[in-house]
Amino acid sequence: MDKIKVIHDAVAHTLTVWLDDPGMEHVCEETADEVVLMKDAHGRIIGFEVLHYRPADAVEGLAVETVVRTGGE
């Protein structure tokens, strides 16, 4: 898997997560839960954006947990 890009925009209150190259974005689709799905030309989800995102506490920054699993798990 390639790198995942996470962008927290504290001014616009959004959290954007790219699972693939943002340049491949072809269409966006907003869900009923105020999440925007970014898709490539084949309809594959390559990212998503959470609207009205505000961290649970006032700590500056964003904590991200990474879990890496190998094929044997």
Biopython code that builds the backbone (N, CA, C, O; Angstrom):
import numpy as np
from Bio.PDB.StructureBuilder import StructureBuilder

atoms = [
    (1, "MET", "N", (0.839, -1.170, 0.000)),
    (1, "MET", "CA", (0.000, 0.000, 0.000)),
    (1, "MET", "C", (0.882, 1.229, 0.000)),
    (1, "MET", "O", (1.926, 1.253, 0.652)),
    (2, "ASP", "N", (0.465, 2.249, -0.729)),
    (2, "ASP", "CA", (1.193, 3.505, -0.777)),
    (2, "ASP", "C", (0.930, 4.317, 0.480)),
    (2, "ASP", "O", (0.162, 3.912, 1.352)),
    (3, "LYS", "N", (1.572, 5.456, 0.554)),
    (3, "LYS", "CA", (1.381, 6.348, 1.684)),
    (3, "LYS", "C", (-0.028, 6.935, 1.678)),
    (3, "LYS", "O", (-0.612, 7.167, 0.619)),
    (4, "ILE", "N", (-0.557, 7.167, 2.856)),
    (4, "ILE", "CA", (-1.849, 7.811, 3.022)),
    (4, "ILE", "C", (-1.575, 9.247, 3.437)),
    (4, "ILE", "O", (-0.739, 9.500, 4.304)),
    (5, "LYS", "N", (-2.282, 10.186, 2.816)),
    (5, "LYS", "CA", (-2.095, 11.606, 3.106)),
    (5, "LYS", "C", (-3.297, 12.095, 3.898)),
    (5, "LYS", "O", (-4.437, 11.944, 3.457)),
    (6, "VAL", "N", (-3.046, 12.685, 5.078)),
    (6, "VAL", "CA", (-4.103, 13.197, 5.946)),
    (6, "VAL", "C", (-3.923, 14.705, 6.081)),
    (6, "VAL", "O", (-2.838, 15.180, 6.419)),
    (7, "ILE", "N", (-4.996, 15.459, 5.812)),
    (7, "ILE", "CA", (-4.944, 16.917, 5.881)),
    (7, "ILE", "C", (-6.058, 17.404, 6.804)),
    (7, "ILE", "O", (-7.239, 17.159, 6.557)),
    (8, "HIS", "N", (-5.661, 18.098, 7.869)),
    (8, "HIS", "CA", (-6.650, 18.699, 8.768)),
    (8, "HIS", "C", (-6.645, 20.203, 8.512)),
    (8, "HIS", "O", (-5.641, 20.872, 8.757)),
    (9, "ASP", "N", (-7.752, 20.731, 8.024)),
    (9, "ASP", "CA", (-7.888, 22.161, 7.784)),
    (9, "ASP", "C", (-8.677, 22.742, 8.955)),
    (9, "ASP", "O", (-9.901, 22.621, 9.005)),
    (10, "ALA", "N", (-7.968, 23.378, 9.902)),
    (10, "ALA", "CA", (-8.603, 23.910, 11.110)),
    (10, "ALA", "C", (-9.464, 25.130, 10.813)),
    (10, "ALA", "O", (-10.366, 25.443, 11.589)),
    (11, "VAL", "N", (-9.211, 25.822, 9.715)),
    (11, "VAL", "CA", (-10.005, 27.000, 9.353)),
    (11, "VAL", "C", (-11.327, 26.573, 8.715)),
    (11, "VAL", "O", (-12.387, 27.077, 9.086)),
    (12, "ALA", "N", (-11.269, 25.651, 7.764)),
    (12, "ALA", "CA", (-12.472, 25.176, 7.066)),
    (12, "ALA", "C", (-13.174, 24.049, 7.823)),
    (12, "ALA", "O", (-14.275, 23.645, 7.452)),
    (13, "HIS", "N", (-12.542, 23.540, 8.882)),
    (13, "HIS", "CA", (-13.083, 22.447, 9.697)),
    (13, "HIS", "C", (-13.362, 21.203, 8.857)),
    (13, "HIS", "O", (-14.469, 20.664, 8.860)),
    (14, "THR", "N", (-12.333, 20.763, 8.141)),
    (14, "THR", "CA", (-12.426, 19.536, 7.352)),
    (14, "THR", "C", (-11.241, 18.627, 7.678)),
    (14, "THR", "O", (-10.178, 19.079, 8.105)),
    (15, "LEU", "N", (-11.460, 17.349, 7.464)),
    (15, "LEU", "CA", (-10.400, 16.358, 7.576)),
    (15, "LEU", "C", (-10.424, 15.565, 6.276)),
    (15, "LEU", "O", (-11.404, 14.885, 5.974)),
    (16, "THR", "N", (-9.350, 15.654, 5.515)),
    (16, "THR", "CA", (-9.275, 14.989, 4.219)),
    (16, "THR", "C", (-8.248, 13.872, 4.293)),
    (16, "THR", "O", (-7.139, 14.067, 4.791)),
    (17, "VAL", "N", (-8.622, 12.698, 3.795)),
    (17, "VAL", "CA", (-7.726, 11.545, 3.768)),
    (17, "VAL", "C", (-7.634, 11.054, 2.334)),
    (17, "VAL", "O", (-8.640, 10.679, 1.732)),
    (18, "TRP", "N", (-6.423, 11.058, 1.788)),
    (18, "TRP", "CA", (-6.176, 10.546, 0.436)),
    (18, "TRP", "C", (-5.569, 9.165, 0.542)),
    (18, "TRP", "O", (-4.557, 8.976, 1.217)),
    (19, "LEU", "N", (-6.177, 8.203, -0.116)),
    (19, "LEU", "CA", (-5.699, 6.824, -0.138)),
    (19, "LEU", "C", (-4.862, 6.549, -1.378)),
    (19, "LEU", "O", (-4.185, 5.525, -1.466)),
    (20, "ASP", "N", (-4.914, 7.469, -2.333)),
    (20, "ASP", "CA", (-4.188, 7.345, -3.598)),
    (20, "ASP", "C", (-3.851, 8.754, -4.066)),
    (20, "ASP", "O", (-4.096, 9.718, -3.341)),
    (21, "ASP", "N", (-3.303, 8.886, -5.244)),
    (21, "ASP", "CA", (-2.877, 10.164, -5.812)),
    (21, "ASP", "C", (-4.072, 11.105, -5.998)),
    (21, "ASP", "O", (-4.994, 10.762, -6.738)),
    (22, "PRO", "N", (-4.091, 12.276, -5.354)),
    (22, "PRO", "CA", (-5.184, 13.228, -5.515)),
    (22, "PRO", "C", (-5.392, 13.668, -6.969)),
    (22, "PRO", "O", (-6.493, 14.068, -7.348)),
    (23, "GLY", "N", (-4.347, 13.595, -7.766)),
    (23, "GLY", "CA", (-4.444, 13.970, -9.178)),
    (23, "GLY", "C", (-5.334, 13.039, -9.992)),
    (23, "GLY", "O", (-5.722, 13.367, -11.114)),
    (24, "MET", "N", (-5.657, 11.880, -9.427)),
    (24, "MET", "CA", (-6.520, 10.914, -10.123)),
    (24, "MET", "C", (-8.007, 11.186, -9.887)),
    (24, "MET", "O", (-8.865, 10.494, -10.436)),
    (25, "GLU", "N", (-8.311, 12.207, -9.058)),
    (25, "GLU", "CA", (-9.709, 12.499, -8.735)),
    (25, "GLU", "C", (-10.503, 12.834, -9.992)),
    (25, "GLU", "O", (-10.091, 13.668, -10.797)),
    (26, "HIS", "N", (-11.635, 12.178, -10.145)),
    (26, "HIS", "CA", (-12.490, 12.361, -11.324)),
    (26, "HIS", "C", (-13.852, 12.920, -10.938)),
    (26, "HIS", "O", (-14.412, 13.755, -11.649)),
    (27, "VAL", "N", (-14.381, 12.457, -9.814)),
    (27, "VAL", "CA", (-15.702, 12.890, -9.374)),
    (27, "VAL", "C", (-15.769, 12.832, -7.851)),
    (27, "VAL", "O", (-15.101, 12.011, -7.222)),
    (28, "CYS", "N", (-16.588, 13.716, -7.260)),
    (28, "CYS", "CA", (-16.829, 13.720, -5.818)),
    (28, "CYS", "C", (-18.304, 13.467, -5.573)),
    (28, "CYS", "O", (-19.157, 13.870, -6.363)),
    (29, "GLU", "N", (-18.593, 12.797, -4.473)),
    (29, "GLU", "CA", (-19.967, 12.461, -4.135)),
    (29, "GLU", "C", (-20.156, 12.665, -2.637)),
    (29, "GLU", "O", (-19.457, 12.047, -1.833)),
    (30, "GLU", "N", (-21.111, 13.539, -2.251)),
    (30, "GLU", "CA", (-21.363, 13.781, -0.834)),
    (30, "GLU", "C", (-22.383, 12.782, -0.312)),
    (30, "GLU", "O", (-23.408, 12.537, -0.947)),
    (31, "THR", "N", (-22.095, 12.211, 0.845)),
    (31, "THR", "CA", (-23.006, 11.262, 1.476)),
    (31, "THR", "C", (-23.958, 12.015, 2.397)),
    (31, "THR", "O", (-23.794, 13.215, 2.618)),
    (32, "ALA", "N", (-24.933, 11.326, 2.924)),
    (32, "ALA", "CA", (-25.888, 11.919, 3.858)),
    (32, "ALA", "C", (-25.225, 12.258, 5.194)),
    (32, "ALA", "O", (-25.769, 13.049, 5.965)),
    (33, "ASP", "N", (-24.075, 11.679, 5.474)),
    (33, "ASP", "CA", (-23.372, 11.887, 6.737)),
    (33, "ASP", "C", (-22.341, 13.005, 6.652)),
    (33, "ASP", "O", (-21.443, 13.076, 7.491)),
    (34, "GLU", "N", (-22.453, 13.872, 5.662)),
    (34, "GLU", "CA", (-21.525, 14.985, 5.445)),
    (34, "GLU", "C", (-20.085, 14.523, 5.276)),
    (34, "GLU", "O", (-19.148, 15.103, 5.826)),
    (35, "VAL", "N", (-19.946, 13.465, 4.500)),
    (35, "VAL", "CA", (-18.644, 12.960, 4.096)),
    (35, "VAL", "C", (-18.615, 13.002, 2.578)),
    (35, "VAL", "O", (-19.557, 12.559, 1.921)),
    (36, "VAL", "N", (-17.536, 13.535, 2.021)),
    (36, "VAL", "CA", (-17.382, 13.600, 0.575)),
    (36, "VAL", "C", (-16.443, 12.478, 0.147)),
    (36, "VAL", "O", (-15.336, 12.356, 0.671)),
    (37, "LEU", "N", (-16.885, 11.660, -0.805)),
    (37, "LEU", "CA", (-16.058, 10.587, -1.348)),
    (37, "LEU", "C", (-15.438, 11.057, -2.650)),
    (37, "LEU", "O", (-16.152, 11.507, -3.546)),
    (38, "MET", "N", (-14.128, 10.962, -2.768)),
    (38, "MET", "CA", (-13.429, 11.305, -3.995)),
    (38, "MET", "C", (-13.137, 9.998, -4.739)),
    (38, "MET", "O", (-12.591, 9.054, -4.169)),
    (39, "LYS", "N", (-13.507, 9.962, -6.008)),
    (39, "LYS", "CA", (-13.360, 8.739, -6.803)),
    (39, "LYS", "C", (-12.539, 8.994, -8.053)),
    (39, "LYS", "O", (-12.478, 10.115, -8.560)),
    (40, "ASP", "N", (-11.908, 7.932, -8.543)),
    (40, "ASP", "CA", (-11.173, 8.023, -9.801)),
    (40, "ASP", "C", (-12.130, 7.754, -10.964)),
    (40, "ASP", "O", (-13.329, 7.569, -10.754)),
    (41, "ALA", "N", (-11.613, 7.733, -12.163)),
    (41, "ALA", "CA", (-12.442, 7.554, -13.363)),
    (41, "ALA", "C", (-13.129, 6.197, -13.413)),
    (41, "ALA", "O", (-14.092, 6.025, -14.160)),
    (42, "HIS", "N", (-12.653, 5.229, -12.631)),
    (42, "HIS", "CA", (-13.251, 3.888, -12.605)),
    (42, "HIS", "C", (-14.260, 3.735, -11.461)),
    (42, "HIS", "O", (-14.821, 2.656, -11.268)),
    (43, "GLY", "N", (-14.490, 4.816, -10.703)),
    (43, "GLY", "CA", (-15.442, 4.768, -9.600)),
    (43, "GLY", "C", (-14.858, 4.251, -8.296)),
    (43, "GLY", "O", (-15.582, 4.039, -7.323)),
    (44, "ARG", "N", (-13.547, 4.048, -8.280)),
    (44, "ARG", "CA", (-12.866, 3.551, -7.078)),
    (44, "ARG", "C", (-12.617, 4.713, -6.118)),
    (44, "ARG", "O", (-12.129, 5.762, -6.540)),
    (45, "ILE", "N", (-12.942, 4.547, -4.839)),
    (45, "ILE", "CA", (-12.731, 5.595, -3.846)),
    (45, "ILE", "C", (-11.238, 5.755, -3.602)),
    (45, "ILE", "O", (-10.553, 4.801, -3.234)),
    (46, "ILE", "N", (-10.737, 6.978, -3.811)),
    (46, "ILE", "CA", (-9.318, 7.258, -3.603)),
    (46, "ILE", "C", (-9.101, 8.230, -2.445)),
    (46, "ILE", "O", (-7.963, 8.541, -2.095)),
    (47, "GLY", "N", (-10.193, 8.708, -1.854)),
    (47, "GLY", "CA", (-10.077, 9.602, -0.715)),
    (47, "GLY", "C", (-11.442, 9.967, -0.175)),
    (47, "GLY", "O", (-12.469, 9.688, -0.794)),
    (48, "PHE", "N", (-11.437, 10.595, 0.988)),
    (48, "PHE", "CA", (-12.683, 11.079, 1.563)),
    (48, "PHE", "C", (-12.400, 12.312, 2.401)),
    (48, "PHE", "O", (-11.285, 12.516, 2.881)),
    (49, "GLU", "N", (-13.431, 13.129, 2.569)),
    (49, "GLU", "CA", (-13.310, 14.350, 3.347)),
    (49, "GLU", "C", (-14.470, 14.422, 4.332)),
    (49, "GLU", "O", (-15.632, 14.288, 3.950)),
    (50, "VAL", "N", (-14.143, 14.635, 5.599)),
    (50, "VAL", "CA", (-15.147, 14.774, 6.643)),
    (50, "VAL", "C", (-15.417, 16.265, 6.812)),
    (50, "VAL", "O", (-14.516, 17.029, 7.157)),
    (51, "LEU", "N", (-16.663, 16.676, 6.569)),
    (51, "LEU", "CA", (-17.040, 18.073, 6.714)),
    (51, "LEU", "C", (-17.376, 18.377, 8.168)),
    (51, "LEU", "O", (-17.808, 17.492, 8.907)),
    (52, "HIS", "N", (-17.182, 19.609, 8.573)),
    (52, "HIS", "CA", (-17.487, 20.074, 9.939)),
    (52, "HIS", "C", (-16.694, 19.294, 10.987)),
    (52, "HIS", "O", (-17.202, 19.018, 12.074)),
    (53, "TYR", "N", (-15.454, 18.939, 10.664)),
    (53, "TYR", "CA", (-14.605, 18.176, 11.575)),
    (53, "TYR", "C", (-14.001, 19.095, 12.637)),
    (53, "TYR", "O", (-13.429, 20.137, 12.317)),
    (54, "ARG", "N", (-14.133, 18.707, 13.873)),
    (54, "ARG", "CA", (-13.484, 19.402, 14.980)),
    (54, "ARG", "C", (-12.922, 18.331, 15.909)),
    (54, "ARG", "O", (-13.647, 17.429, 16.328)),
    (55, "PRO", "N", (-11.621, 18.427, 16.235)),
    (55, "PRO", "CA", (-11.034, 17.440, 17.147)),
    (55, "PRO", "C", (-11.791, 17.404, 18.480)),
    (55, "PRO", "O", (-12.397, 18.396, 18.884)),
    (56, "ALA", "N", (-11.751, 16.273, 19.143)),
    (56, "ALA", "CA", (-12.491, 16.081, 20.388)),
    (56, "ALA", "C", (-11.984, 16.976, 21.514)),
    (56, "ALA", "O", (-12.755, 17.346, 22.399)),
    (57, "ASP", "N", (-10.698, 17.331, 21.493)),
    (57, "ASP", "CA", (-10.167, 18.193, 22.549)),
    (57, "ASP", "C", (-9.471, 19.392, 21.920)),
    (57, "ASP", "O", (-9.346, 19.475, 20.699)),
    (58, "ALA", "N", (-9.034, 20.295, 22.734)),
    (58, "ALA", "CA", (-8.443, 21.541, 22.250)),
    (58, "ALA", "C", (-6.946, 21.421, 21.987)),
    (58, "ALA", "O", (-6.296, 22.432, 21.722)),
    (59, "VAL", "N", (-6.389, 20.235, 22.051)),
    (59, "VAL", "CA", (-4.961, 20.057, 21.801)),
    (59, "VAL", "C", (-4.671, 20.376, 20.340)),
    (59, "VAL", "O", (-5.364, 19.904, 19.439)),
    (60, "GLU", "N", (-3.645, 21.176, 20.121)),
    (60, "GLU", "CA", (-3.302, 21.552, 18.750)),
    (60, "GLU", "C", (-2.648, 20.377, 18.040)),
    (60, "GLU", "O", (-1.832, 19.669, 18.631)),
    (61, "GLY", "N", (-2.995, 20.169, 16.801)),
    (61, "GLY", "CA", (-2.442, 19.074, 16.016)),
    (61, "GLY", "C", (-3.434, 17.934, 15.901)),
    (61, "GLY", "O", (-4.548, 18.002, 16.421)),
    (62, "LEU", "N", (-3.020, 16.901, 15.221)),
    (62, "LEU", "CA", (-3.875, 15.755, 14.967)),
    (62, "LEU", "C", (-3.073, 14.488, 15.221)),
    (62, "LEU", "O", (-2.003, 14.308, 14.640)),
    (63, "ALA", "N", (-3.569, 13.617, 16.071)),
    (63, "ALA", "CA", (-2.889, 12.358, 16.360)),
    (63, "ALA", "C", (-3.373, 11.299, 15.379)),
    (63, "ALA", "O", (-4.575, 11.153, 15.158)),
    (64, "VAL", "N", (-2.447, 10.571, 14.798)),
    (64, "VAL", "CA", (-2.781, 9.518, 13.849)),
    (64, "VAL", "C", (-2.131, 8.224, 14.324)),
    (64, "VAL", "O", (-0.933, 8.192, 14.604)),
    (65, "GLU", "N", (-2.916, 7.168, 14.416)),
    (65, "GLU", "CA", (-2.396, 5.865, 14.812)),
    (65, "GLU", "C", (-2.207, 5.011, 13.571)),
    (65, "GLU", "O", (-3.089, 4.949, 12.714)),
    (66, "THR", "N", (-1.072, 4.358, 13.474)),
    (66, "THR", "CA", (-0.779, 3.505, 12.333)),
    (66, "THR", "C", (-0.670, 2.059, 12.806)),
    (66, "THR", "O", (0.067, 1.759, 13.745)),
    (67, "VAL", "N", (-1.405, 1.168, 12.152)),
    (67, "VAL", "CA", (-1.336, -0.262, 12.445)),
    (67, "VAL", "C", (-0.917, -0.956, 11.162)),
    (67, "VAL", "O", (-1.605, -0.861, 10.146)),
    (68, "VAL", "N", (0.205, -1.650, 11.206)),
    (68, "VAL", "CA", (0.697, -2.352, 10.029)),
    (68, "VAL", "C", (0.569, -3.842, 10.283)),
    (68, "VAL", "O", (1.076, -4.356, 11.281)),
    (69, "ARG", "N", (-0.103, -4.527, 9.385)),
    (69, "ARG", "CA", (-0.295, -5.970, 9.511)),
    (69, "ARG", "C", (0.411, -6.652, 8.338)),
    (69, "ARG", "O", (0.344, -6.193, 7.198)),
    (70, "THR", "N", (1.063, -7.721, 8.638)),
    (70, "THR", "CA", (1.712, -8.485, 7.577)),
    (70, "THR", "C", (0.776, -9.599, 7.153)),
    (70, "THR", "O", (-0.212, -9.858, 7.840)),
    (71, "GLY", "N", (1.050, -10.251, 6.068)),
    (71, "GLY", "CA", (0.189, -11.274, 5.497)),
    (71, "GLY", "C", (-0.174, -12.411, 6.426)),
    (71, "GLY", "O", (-1.211, -13.043, 6.221)),
    (72, "GLY", "N", (0.635, -12.706, 7.448)),
    (72, "GLY", "CA", (0.405, -13.839, 8.329)),
    (72, "GLY", "C", (-0.568, -13.590, 9.465)),
    (72, "GLY", "O", (-0.872, -14.513, 10.221)),
    (73, "GLU", "N", (-1.057, -12.389, 9.604)),
    (73, "GLU", "CA", (-1.938, -12.085, 10.744)),
    (73, "GLU", "C", (-3.390, -12.220, 10.412)),
    (73, "GLU", "O", (-4.243, -11.996, 11.271)),
]
sb = StructureBuilder()
sb.init_structure("model")
sb.init_model(0)
sb.init_chain("A")
sb.init_seg("    ")
for serial, (resi, resn, name, xyz) in enumerate(atoms, 1):
    if name == "N":
        sb.init_residue(resn, " ", resi, " ")
    sb.init_atom(name, np.array(xyz, "f"), 0.0, 1.0, " ", f" {name:<3s}", serial, name[0])
structure = sb.get_structure()
